Amino acid sequence: MASLVDTHAHLADEAFAADLPEVLERAREAGVRWIVTIGISAASSQRCVELAERYPCLAASVGIQPNYVAQAQPGDWDTIVRLADHPRVTAIGETGLDRYWDFTPFDQQEELFRRHLTLARAKGLPVVIHCRAAEQDVLRVLREENERHGLPRGVMHSFTGDAATLRACLDLGLSISFAGMLTYPSGAALRLLAKDVPLERLLIETDSPYLPPVPVRKRVRRNEPAYLPHTLDCLAQALAMDPTELADLIFDNASQLFSRRAA
């Protein structure tokens, strides 16, 4: 069985409150050896750390997702900074920019994005980047930060950009992670773009509980890490690679990026 890493799952989400142990057991049975559970607020980041303390197969990423920036309370950023020193924290984020939703003024999103990049640099941790309908803005911030300070390691999570965006992300040293959209009929362009990603930069994720992949998409509403093999198989087919070989390669990529050994 292939050894898999789900590099982006929101296991602190209420969708998993009732049955997380069963979810993790199904993931183990599917070959998922460890999972990065992603914070989107101070409270969810704290919960991610608590889950990573409880379950050896989990690592935590802590941050304030752009759509939640406006909801942040005084002291929330201090919580993220404090959590960044926890030994079970392996990344900073989810951070980035979002013009699809209008939950947070854009200048506030950008200011917090830069804070996350600064924190990741200071702690020597990779950054997990969200980008929705804001590719040019994300690239502008990344290029400015790179010119001024250098960028931390990082991943463009759930990549859905075009060829120019992909090339720019690669030029900035980022890894590229594909989620369930890769498997959709509408994902044909993504499957072609995947061929242009250097093998050492490839990652996959579920973005659970969102974006169930084909073929489970029509029969489940909640995505979970056990469905990661469907995205792996789709990517392997696109790259004309053996799925087990590709899984091993991605496992090594994730282990290096997140400086994490499987439990």
ABEGO torsion letter per residue (X at the ends): XBBBBBABBBAABAAAAAAAAAAAAAAAAAGBABBBBBBABAAAAAAAAAAAAABAABBBBBEBBAAAAAABBBGAAAAAAAAAABAABABBOBBEBBAABAABBAAAAAAAAAAAAAAAAAAGBBBBBBBBGAAAAAAAAAAAAAAAAEBBBBBBBGBABBAAAAAAAAAAGBBBBBBAAAABAAAAAAAAAAAABBAAABBBBAGOABGBBOAAAAABABBBAAAAAAAAAAAAAAAGBBAAAAAAAAAAAAAAAAGBBBX
